[in-house]
Amino acid sequence: MSKSDNRTLTPQQVKQIVSLTINAAAGSQRRISESVGVSRQSVSRIQKKLNELSAEQREQIIFLSDYEIYEMIYPDAGNEVTASDCVNSRNRYLPDFKMLVDRMVEARLTKQHVFEKYLEIVKEKNVEALSKGYFYRRLERELRGITPDDYYLLQEFKYGEQLQADFTGDKYQLNTYRGMVSCWIFVLCFPASYYCYAGFVTSQSTEESCRVIGNAVRYFGNRVPRILVSDNAKAFVNYHKGGSYIVNESFENYLTELGICFIPTPVRAPQAKSSAEHSVNMVQRMLKNRNIRFNGTQNTIEGHSVTLQKYIENYINQAPFRRDTQKTRKYLFDTYERNKLRMVTSIPEYITKVKSVVVPRSYHIKLNNHSYSVPYVYIRKYVDVYLLNDYVIIKHEGRIIARHIRAEDGDSDSRITTIMEHMPPEHKSIKVSESYLVSPDDILHYASGLDENIYRFCEKRLDYAKRNTELYIHNAISCCKSVINFYEKNLHKNLISEACEEVLRQQPGKWCIREIKNLYYDKLNNEKETEKNQKTGSKINSADCSEAYIRNTFTTAPEDGMQYY
């Protein structure tokens, strides 16, 4: 075929269009045409030809020779490509090794796998195959020629098998709602697709690392690899010498819940996790070169981590990968890596046992300058305290007896967390009385349903406190609450109502619970005295009548000296 012939494309252009169309990496026909350097009409014509082929035929195009491509795409083009283009002088089938290597690198295929595919095609075409040694040498030659001026070590990693982790050396200032916080970045990278995920950590600790790993699993769609590889950081490994190592118990338990096996790298062997090392450098270089800062807008650490991952998606995962604008890290991850990852039904919480203590008489356990309640029935009993990412869990004999939202370390706003159900009945009633009727509106609304005089007293007492700056409104609220409690707990409610009505006739200085109680007890004593006098008069009248009856009945005493009635 003549290169000046505008009616047909070169075999290389056809293969590129077919590859981009099958893998859906470039999207529109316009982008494919710009990438290949042909017109949109040519791309459309090739895609129409592809639609006429079966899915299996489309997949095998990259293994075909130039002659066979023309036979398939341009059946009427004539004999412009001779048979010598697809077989050698000894009639051995010669595939396009460049396309084979591109496919091999993209799909992470082994040379053995590619050779087996080649033998299947040779068998179908009923031609002789190249020797295995020659086939491997040609693949290796093409592999060496991929990036002649920018080389890298091509390592074979299976998709979905391994995830590598590392911390950045640089620290970054984050503007949070609790002020400026200095953080590292914990970076995770799949060595097969080089897809990257990262999150901020306040310390290189086991707890913070597990928090980022949990967020990463959620980001991947609740999918996990089989192996996690990292260095010998204290957050992961307690001891490592030679071939023996001891993994941090809390870290190992967390990964076990996810079904991930942890393998630490050999000591002083960063190349064992080169993908993570490279990703860390890329993240640090991205933030530095693009002058990305996190000390401006206030946000939580999780919120800043979400923003960081958006930058990584735009500038790393979706950026050209090894000079290929189509097969990016994200494309490789979505196409090959994600489907190989294992699904998990739930993401565990990080748990670390802090201590075992005896519950004191206050039924509160102190942890990091903060006290958490437990049911009072466990006083003087041993309990185990566990720390999670967001919760504090307290267990007794393996059973959870209390769960609290974890307070921030160093938080001075609230140093005691108490659950009402944990309190004895006496303490609970005190807490209830403190927690209701906390505003003037609450007082007036509640008093209106009790008694008219109680309501009038509260209204005038609160109004007087508002009009006089030397009095604090909370004192008036406390006074009204005391009057209401005294009224509700007393049987002689009418006397308390009268006392409230009477105290309002006095000076405002006497509008207090003490004066109301004095008036109440005076009224109560007067009422009791009146009742006592009434009962005494009734007894006297009854005796007179009885004696009169006896005198009229017995005129003379009986002989035995006894009185009979």
FENHU-V294760 format. One record per residue. RES is the residue in one small letter. SS is DSSP state (~ for helix, > for strand, _ for the rest). PHI is phi in whole degrees, 0 to 359 (999 if undefined). Layout:
res: [RES	RES]
ss: [SS	SS]
phi: [PHI	PHI]
This chain:
res: [m	s	k	s	d	n	r	t	l	t	p	q	q	v	k	q	i	v	s	l	t	i	n	a	a	a	g	s	q	r	r	i	s	e	s	v	g	v	s	r	q	s	v	s	r	i	q	k	k	l	n	e	l	s	a	e	q	r	e	q	i	i	f	l	s	d	y	e	i	y	e	m	i	y	p	d	a	g	n	e	v	t	a	s	d	c	v	n	s	r	n	r	y	l	p	d	f	k	m	l	v	d	r	m	v	e	a	r	l	t	k	q	h	v	f	e	k	y	l	e	i	v	k	e	k	n	v	e	a	l	s	k	g	y	f	y	r	r	l	e	r	e	l	r	g	i	t	p	d	d	y	y	l	l	q	e	f	k	y	g	e	q	l	q	a	d	f	t	g	d	k	y	q	l	n	t	y	r	g	m	v	s	c	w	i	f	v	l	c	f	p	a	s	y	y	c	y	a	g	f	v	t	s	q	s	t	e	e	s	c	r	v	i	g	n	a	v	r	y	f	g	n	r	v	p	r	i	l	v	s	d	n	a	k	a	f	v	n	y	h	k	g	g	s	y	i	v	n	e	s	f	e	n	y	l	t	e	l	g	i	c	f	i	p	t	p	v	r	a	p	q	a	k	s	s	a	e	h	s	v	n	m	v	q	r	m	l	k	n	r	n	i	r	f	n	g	t	q	n	t	i	e	g	h	s	v	t	l	q	k	y	i	e	n	y	i	n	q	a	p	f	r	r	d	t	q	k	t	r	k	y	l	f	d	t	y	e	r	n	k	l	r	m	v	t	s	i	p	e	y	i	t	k	v	k	s	v	v	v	p	r	s	y	h	i	k	l	n	n	h	s	y	s	v	p	y	v	y	i	r	k	y	v	d	v	y	l	l	n	d	y	v	i	i	k	h	e	g	r	i	i	a	r	h	i	r	a	e	d	g	d	s	d	s	r	i	t	t	i	m	e	h	m	p	p	e	h	k	s	i	k	v	s	e	s	y	l	v	s	p	d	d	i	l	h	y	a	s	g	l	d	e	n	i	y	r	f	c	e	k	r	l	d	y	a	k	r	n	t	e	l	y	i	h	n	a	i	s	c	c	k	s	v	i	n	f	y	e	k	n	l	h	k	n	l	i	s	e	a	c	e	e	v	l	r	q	q	p	g	k	w	c	i	r	e	i	k	n	l	y	y	d	k	l	n	n	e	k	e	t	e	k	n	q	k	t	g	s	k	i	n	s	a	d	c	s	e	a	y	i	r	n	t	f	t	t	a	p	e	d	g	m	q	y	y]
ss: [_	_	_	_	_	_	_	_	_	_	~	~	~	~	~	~	~	~	~	~	~	~	~	_	_	_	_	_	~	~	~	~	~	~	~	~	_	_	_	~	~	~	~	~	~	~	~	~	~	~	~	_	_	_	~	~	~	~	~	~	~	~	~	_	_	~	~	~	~	~	~	~	~	_	_	_	_	_	_	_	_	_	~	~	~	_	>	_	_	_	_	>	>	_	_	_	~	~	~	~	~	~	~	~	~	~	~	_	_	_	~	~	~	~	~	~	~	~	~	~	~	~	~	~	~	_	_	>	_	_	_	~	~	~	~	~	~	~	~	~	~	~	~	~	_	_	_	_	_	_	_	_	_	_	_	_	_	_	_	_	_	>	>	>	>	>	>	_	_	_	_	>	>	>	>	>	_	_	>	>	>	>	>	>	>	>	>	>	>	_	_	_	_	_	_	>	>	>	>	>	>	_	_	_	_	~	~	~	~	~	~	~	~	~	~	~	~	~	~	_	_	_	>	>	_	_	>	>	>	>	_	_	_	_	_	_	>	>	>	>	>	_	_	>	>	>	>	_	~	~	~	~	~	~	~	~	~	~	_	_	>	>	>	>	_	_	_	_	_	~	~	~	~	~	~	~	~	~	~	~	~	~	~	~	~	~	~	~	~	_	_	_	_	>	_	_	_	_	_	_	~	~	~	~	~	~	~	~	~	~	~	~	~	~	~	~	~	_	_	_	>	_	_	>	_	_	_	_	~	~	~	~	~	~	~	~	~	~	~	~	_	>	>	_	_	_	_	_	_	_	_	>	>	>	>	>	>	>	_	_	_	_	_	>	>	>	>	_	_	>	>	>	>	_	_	~	~	~	_	_	_	>	>	>	>	>	>	_	_	_	>	>	>	>	>	>	_	_	>	>	>	>	>	>	>	_	_	_	_	_	_	_	_	_	_	>	>	_	_	~	~	~	_	_	~	~	~	~	~	~	~	~	~	~	~	_	_	_	_	~	~	~	~	~	~	~	~	_	_	_	_	~	~	~	~	~	~	~	~	~	~	~	~	~	~	~	~	_	_	_	_	_	~	~	~	~	~	~	~	~	~	~	~	~	~	~	~	~	~	_	_	_	~	~	~	~	~	~	~	~	~	~	~	_	_	_	_	~	~	~	_	_	~	~	~	~	~	~	~	~	~	~	~	~	~	~	~	~	~	~	~	~	~	~	~	~	~	~	~	~	~	~	~	~	~	~	~	~	~	~	~	~	~	_	_	_	_	_	_	_	_	_	_	_	_]
phi: [999	282	291	278	286	273	279	231	262	288	303	296	294	297	296	295	296	297	297	293	289	294	277	52	275	264	88	281	296	298	293	296	296	293	292	276	88	231	281	293	296	294	297	297	295	293	294	295	297	296	297	279	266	282	299	293	294	294	294	273	299	293	269	274	277	300	299	290	297	294	296	275	272	239	295	259	281	86	262	287	245	274	293	293	284	245	228	273	296	264	63	261	288	246	280	276	292	295	293	298	292	302	294	296	291	295	269	57	273	273	297	297	295	294	295	296	297	299	295	296	292	300	295	294	274	60	233	281	260	290	292	297	296	296	299	295	296	294	297	295	296	291	297	292	268	294	229	294	251	215	269	209	280	279	249	267	237	279	297	78	263	228	228	250	224	194	260	284	278	281	248	228	270	246	270	251	288	251	106	283	233	267	226	268	240	262	251	240	216	274	291	282	258	63	290	238	223	210	207	282	228	283	206	274	250	296	298	294	297	294	298	292	298	298	296	295	299	297	295	279	86	57	237	226	278	271	226	244	245	209	279	263	297	296	292	247	235	274	205	210	215	65	267	253	207	237	275	305	299	295	294	295	296	295	293	297	299	273	78	250	265	260	232	283	285	301	297	55	224	296	294	291	227	297	297	293	301	294	294	300	298	294	295	296	292	298	294	285	292	266	53	273	236	236	259	263	285	288	195	283	297	296	296	295	294	297	297	301	294	296	297	296	298	287	258	235	293	256	277	305	246	53	68	250	282	264	270	281	300	295	297	295	293	292	277	241	289	303	291	272	286	269	283	236	279	210	253	289	269	287	235	226	283	270	192	245	222	266	292	284	293	282	48	231	253	270	214	54	64	226	254	239	277	229	305	297	290	263	300	72	246	281	225	253	252	237	253	249	301	238	227	246	246	241	239	233	55	83	254	289	247	203	220	233	292	288	281	295	297	82	285	261	288	219	258	226	241	233	262	303	293	276	269	295	304	296	291	295	294	294	295	295	295	279	263	242	54	256	224	303	296	298	299	293	296	287	292	297	266	258	200	294	290	298	296	296	297	297	297	290	294	290	294	295	293	291	276	239	292	286	255	269	296	291	293	294	297	298	297	295	297	295	296	297	297	297	292	290	270	256	280	270	294	294	290	294	298	294	295	294	294	287	291	291	279	268	293	303	296	260	278	213	293	296	293	296	294	299	297	297	292	298	296	294	295	298	294	294	295	296	297	295	296	296	292	295	298	293	294	298	299	292	294	301	296	293	296	298	294	293	298	286	274	252	275	228	285	295	292	279	81	266	261	246	245]
